Amino acid sequence: MAKFTLDGKEISFEAGETVMEAAWREGIEIPHYCWHPGLSVAANCRMCLVHVESGRQMAMPQLAFDEAKGEYVPSTKPKLQPACQLAAAEDMVVSSTNDEVKTAQASVQEFLLLNHPVDCPICDQAGECKLQDYYYEHQGTAKRKLTEPVHKPKGVRFGPTIVYDAERCIMCTRCIRVCDEVAKDHVLDMRERGNKNEIVLAPGRELDHKYTLMTEHVCPVGALTSQDFRFKARVWFLKSGQGICTGCATGCNTHVDYDPRYGKVYRLRPRDNAEVNQFWMCDDGMMTYTRHDTDRLLMPTAGRGNERAPVGENEALDLAAKKLNAVEASKLAVVLSAQSSTEDNLALAKLAAVLGADRLYLAALGGWEGDDILRSEDRNPNRAGATQAASGASLKPVGDLLADVQSGAVQGVLALGWATAEKLEDLAPLAALDGVVSLASHVGSLPAAASVTIPVADIFEIDGSFVNAKGLTQAFQPALSAPDGIEPAWKTISQLAGKLGKDLGFKDIEGLRQGIVDAMEAAQ
């Protein structure tokens, strides 16, 4: 592979790559604002200027002070080039740290901050702002401008999700390019020139497509803020875990930003994965975190409607086991979940197998609008994983379950998860059965129809994996601790199996995951 030298280090590059791309791939950051690996090159911020020291030198005229003459005289200095636009070439020698470059970086920083408001204490970007970072790294001098800064519109509502502050904007145009190149919707543009520049909406439009939050995500400063995250948390209090989006079968990789002091998730951000979501997520996917602490099931219950009452954990397991034992195995329905992890589904499938129950169904959400960008038409993150856990057995929809209940073929149900496309009134046949046990993390129509409900941990609280629409298995780790007394579903299922006098053949999640390998081999 061809190589060039950057700041004394050899960098490999592929044909057509720029100096910026090759350095970024090697984990080397050349300061930049407008460049983004997933967007076209704009080369308008000038922060990534570098000095090409090899070959024929490019020079530009300048006036330099001659101390001997005591006056400015014509001279030249090296002409710097934007690394984001500069094609890498064999044996090229580039500096991003010499004196010429450092002077240019400091000058660009000072220029960008001439009219920038010093409102960091109230800016949501504070703590992860490139202007702050680069000020300390590449400028670090006091502001020389003494006149009143140029004032522009503040708190402009661009749409239902985004607020714009023109005074903070550095005109990097990333947001415009996200709309044009990712969302394919030219709803943002730039007007005026110089220090009167600002981003504006297309006439008669709002920023309301499916990827509006990406405009805020790529903003390197605090010009674009999310209505959802705005003024809710300071980033230096947040920790970040690695997750997988539950919004659809694409399985976008996420950063789960949470405050460990309160055990609360505050936002999701896309995590780079070239094979799945590249650098992006849709708005609905980024907002899936809001369900985590909404409508949680925190205590086991028994009974239905006004007679539903909380019970102890052991009491709930005993009662569930009693109700399931009262049903013939041939008439027991086991409902897997397209919203639950493959591990949870596999544990339930194993329990069905040892009980001799071969009536397997799949609960899944519907009503989702896909697209040719990221959004899968399947609203469920793990339909493929649930199917895989069933080891090739046919998984019937919940509609078939209701028909089987009405025909008398099913007289008891053990269901995983809260999510199903059917509403509570649609599940009326289940409410007529005495032995309906639900293992769920949240309120939903399935738990509401159950006679015994046992809470289990949420996706943000467990180790697990999903299989996306392309068949790619993706693991995620817990960001938060589950509430006291609540376990992952696979562990609760194992405990329920013990109450039923059965052994599922695993003691921990590693042993359970070996079952996933076995299930995959069996399916092949």
N, C-alpha and C positions, 0 to 999 in steps of 0.2 A: 504494500500500500504506500502511496506517495506521502511525503512528509514535508512540513515546513517548521520553522523555529519561531516560537512565541516566548518572549522574555527568557531566552536561554533554554527552553524546553522543547524537545521535538514533539510535534503534534501530527498524528496521522489524519489523513482526510480522503474522502471519496470524490470522484470527479463531479464538479458542479457545486460542491460545498463552499460556503463562504468561511472566512476566518472566524467569524462569530459562531457559526454552526459547529465547526470542528472543535473549537475551544469549549463550547457548551457541552458537547458530547463527552469531552474529556473531564468534565467537572470544573472547568476553569471559567470564572465569571469575568468577562470584560464589561465594565459599567455600561448600562444601557437603560433607556426608558421605553422607546417606541418599538424596539424589536421584541418579537415573541416567536417561539419556535413553531407555533401552529398557524401563524399569520404571514401574509406577504410582507415584503420589506418596504418600509416607508423612508428610512434614513433621514428623519426630520428632527430628531432630538439632539443629534451631534455629540452625545455623551460617549459614544463608543469610538471616537476618533483614535486611530493608531498610527504609528510611524513605520512605514516600510523602509527598512534600512538597507536592503539589498538592491542590486540592479541599478538602473538609472534613477537617480533621485529626483523626485518632484519637488519643485520649489515655488514659493509665492512671494511677491514683493512686499516689503514693509518699510517703515521708517524706524530706524534704530538710533538711539541717542549716542553720539560720539563724544565721549568725555574730553578728549583732546581738543576737539573743535568747539565743544560746548553747545552743540546743536544737533538736531535730528538730520540724519543723512539717509539716502536710499540704500536699502539692503534687501536681503532675502532670508527666508526661514523655511524649514521643511514643510511641505504641504501634507497635512495629515489627511487620512482617508477613513470613512466610516467602516468599521469592521463588519457590520451587518450586511454591507453591500460589496465588500471587497472579496473577490474570488480568490480562494487559496491556490497557491501555485508551488510546484516542486522547488525545494531549496530556498523559498522565500524566507527572509528574516524580518520579523515584525516585533515591535516593542509597544506595549500598552502601559509602560511604567516609566519611560525616560522623562527627562525634564520638560521637553517640548509637549509631551502628552499630558503630563501632570498639570502644566500651565493651562492647557486647553480645557482639561476637565474642570479645573477650578473656575475658569472663566465661564464655561457653560453652566455650571452650578450657580454662579452668582447671577448670571443672566436670567435663569429660570426662577430665581428667588427674588428678583427685583420687585415684583408686584404681588408676590405670593403672601397671603395673610398668615400671620403667626398665630394661628388658632388651633395649634396642636392639642391644647388641653380639652377641646370639645370635638376634635376630629376623630372619627371612627378609625381612620387609617393609622393613627398614632401607634407606634410600636411595631409596625410592619410597613412603614412608608419608605420608599426608595429615596425621596428627597431628604428625609432625616438621615438615612444610612449614608448616602453619598456625601451629604454635607460634612459629616464627621470624617469620612474617608478621603475626600478629594477637595474640600474647600477649607472649612474650619476658620474662616476669617469673619470679622464683624461686617455687618451690612454698611456699605458706603453711601447708598442712596438716602438722602435726607428729605426729599420731597414726598408729598402724599402719593401713595400707590394708586394705580388705576383700579377703580371699583367696578364690579360686574354683578350680574344677578346671582343671588344665593338662594338655596332651598327651592330650586325649580323642580316641580313634579313632572318627570318625564313620562310617567305611567303608573300603573298600580304597584310596581315593585321597586322603582328606581327614583332617587332624588339627586339632582345635579347642582353642584356649586361651581360656578364658572370662575370664581376668583382663585380656586385651588387648581384649576385645570392647566396642564402644561402642553396641551395640544399634541399629544403623542399619537392620536387618531386610532389607538387600539380599539376603542369601543365602536368606531365607525366600521373598522375592518371586521370585527366580530359579527356585526349585523350583516355586512355585505357577503362575507366569505363563509361563515358558519351557519347563520340563520337564513341566509339568502333573502334578506329583507332590508332594502336601503331606506331605513327610517331615520338614521342619524347622518348629519353632515356638519361641515364647518363653515362659518361665515366670518366676514371681515378679515383684516390682516394685522400683523404685528401685535401690539398689546391690546388690541380690540377683539382679537380672536375669541370665539366661543363655539361650543357644540350646540347644535339646534336640531329640533325635530322637523321632519318633513311636514309641510302644511297640511293641517287637518288630521294629523296622525298622532298616536301615542306609541310609546315604546311598549308593545304588548304582545310580542311574539313569544315562542316557547323557550327562548334562550336569553331572556333579558338579564338574568342574574349573571350571565357570563360577561356582560359589559362592565358590571361592577367588579367581578373577579379579576379581570385583566387590567383594571385601572391601577397604575403604579403609585398613585397618590390618592388623596381623599376627595377627588372631584365627584365621583359617582359613589353613592352609598345605597345600600339595600334598605328598603323600608322595614324589612323583617329584623335585621341585625342592628339597625341604627339606634345608638345610645343604649344598648342593652348590656354590653360587656366590654372590658378592656382586654386586648389580646395577650398582654403579658400575664394575665391571670389564667389563661386557657392552656390546657395541654391538648395534644393531638394524638389520636389513635388511627389505625388503618381499618377501613371498613369497605363494604360492598353495598351499593345502592339497592334498596328494596323496591324501587319504583317500577321496574319492568325487567324483562328477560335479557336486556343488554348487559346488565351487571357492571355499571360504571364503577370504577375504583374511586374511593373517597378518603379524604381526611376528615375524621370526626373530631371537631373542636369542642371541648367540654371543660367545665370548671370543676376541678376535683373537690373544691370546698363544698359545693352544693350537690354534686353528683348530677349535674344538668348539662345536656348537650345544647350548644348555642348556635351551631351552624354546621353545614357540610360543605366541603370544597372538593373539586375534582382532583384526583390523584393521577398523575401521568401514567398512561398505559397505552402504548402504541397499538396493541392488538385489540383493545376493547373500546376505549372512549377517547383515545389520544389525550387531549388536554381539557375536555369539555364535559358538561352535564346539562341536562335540561332543567328548567325551573321547578317542575313538579318533583323531579328527583332530588334536587337540593333542599326541598321543603319536607321530605319524608321524615326528617328527624322530629318534626313537631308532634308526631303521634307518640313518641317515646313516653313522655310523662303526662299524656292526656288519656283519660278513660282507662287507666291501668287497673288490672285485677290484682289486688293485694292480699286477699284473704279467701280461703276455700269456702264454698257455700254449698248448701243442700236445699232442695225444694225449688219451687218455681213461683214466679209472680210475687204476690204479697206474702206467701209462705216461705219464700227464700230466706235463709238465715245463715249467718257465719258459723263455721265449725272449725275445730282444730285440724292441723295438718294430718296427723295420724288417723284421726276420726274420718277425715275425708277419704283417705286412701282405703281404710277399712270398708267404708260405705260403698266406695266405687268398686272394690273387689267383690263385695257381696252382691251388688246389682249385676255385675258382669258374670259372676258365677251362676246366677239364676237364669242366664240365657244360654240356649244350646249353641255350641260353636258354629253350627251350620247356619244359624239365624243371627249371628253377631256381625255387624258391619263395622269395619275399621276405616276411618277417614283420614287419609294423609293430607298434608297441606303444601300447596305450591308457594306459600309464603314462609315456611319454616325451613331450617337448615337441613341439609342432606343427612346429617348425623341424627337429628331428631326424628326425621322420617324413617331412617333405617331402624332405629330402636323400636319404633311403633310397628314397623313391618315384621321385625323379629318377634315381638310379642304376639302379633297376629298368627305367625307361623307356629309358635309353641302352643298356642291355644287351639290351633286347628281351624282358625277362622280364615276362610278364603274369599270372603266378600270384601274387596278393597275398593275404596272410592277416593276421589281427589277433590278437595275444596279449593277453589281458586276465585280470584277477583276478575271481574270483566269491566267493560265500559271504559276503554282506553283508546286514545288516538295516537297511532304510531306515525312515524315519518321516515324519510330516507336519510336522515342525519344521524340520530342516535336512538330515538324512541322506538322500542320494539312494540309490535301490535299486542304482544302478550304482556299484560300488566303485572305478571307474577315473576319474581326473581328466580324461582327454583322449581318450575314445573319439570324440567329435565332431571333435576336431582331427586325429586320425589319419585319420578318414574323409574329412575335408576335404582333407588332404594327398594322398590317393589320387585326387583330381580326379574323383570320381564313380565310380571303378572299384569293383567289388564286393569287399569284404574278407571272406573266408571265415574261420570259426573254426579254432583249432588242431586240433580234432577232425577237421575235413575234411582238414587237412594230413596228419595221420597216416594217414588212409584213402588219400590220394593217394600217400603214400610206399609203403604196402603194395601198392598196385596197380601201382607202377612208373612212375606218371605224374610223380612228383617224384624226382629223383636228387641234388639238392643244395639246401641251405638257407642263406640269409643272414638272420639274425634280430636284431632290435633289442630290447634290454631284458632284464631278468631275470624279469619277472613274467608268469606264466601260471597259469591255474586247474589245469592238469594237473601231477601229480607226476612225479618222474623215472622211476618205473616205467611210467607211462603213455606216456612219450616213448621207449620202447624201440625203436620203428621208426626213430627218428632216429639212435640209436646204431649202427644197422647201416649208415648212410651214411658215406662217407669225407669228403665235402665239406659239413660243417655248420659255419658260421662264426657266432659270437655276438659282438655288441657290447653289453656290459653293464657296469653300475656295481657290481652286487652279485652275490653267490652266489645261484643259483636253479636250477630244473630245466632251463630252456633253456640256460644256460651249461654246466651239468653234462653235458648231452647233446651238446655241440658238440665237434668235433675241433680247432677253433682258437677260442680265446677272447681277445678284445681288450678291455681295460678302457676305459671312457669315464667322463666326469665325471658327478657326481650332480646332482640338481635344485638343491641349495643352491649349486652351483658354476658355474652357467651363466646366461646370458641366454636367455630363452625365453618361451613363452606356452602357455596351455591354452585350450580352448574348452569351457565348461561345458555342463550339460544344457539350459540355456536358450538356448544358442547365443551366449553372451557371450564374446568373446575377452579374456583377462586376461593381462597380461605380468608377469613376475617378473625380478628381478635377482639376480646372484650375491652371496651373503653371505660365502662363503669361497672361498679359492683351491683349485683342484684339486691333488691330489698331483702331485709332479714326474713329468713324462713322460706325464700323462694329459690328454687334450683332450676338449672337448665332442663328442658323437657326430656332429654334422653335419660337424665338421672332420675327424674320423677317417674318415667316409664319403667325404669329398672326397679325402682322401689315398689311400684304397683305390681310388677311381675312377681316380686317376692311375696307380696300379700296374696297373690293368686297361686303361690306354691310353684312358681316357674323360675328357671334360670336362663337368662338371655345370652350367657356365654361371654360376657365382657364385664370388667370391673372399673375401667376408666375410658376416657375418650380415645386413647391410643388403641385400646383393644377394639373399641367400636369402629374406629376408622379402618382397621384391618377387614372388618365386615364390608366396608364400602369397596375395597379392592376385590374381595370375593364376589360381591354383587356384580361388579363390572365384568369380571371374568365369566360369571354365570350368564350375564346378558349377551356376551359375545359367543 
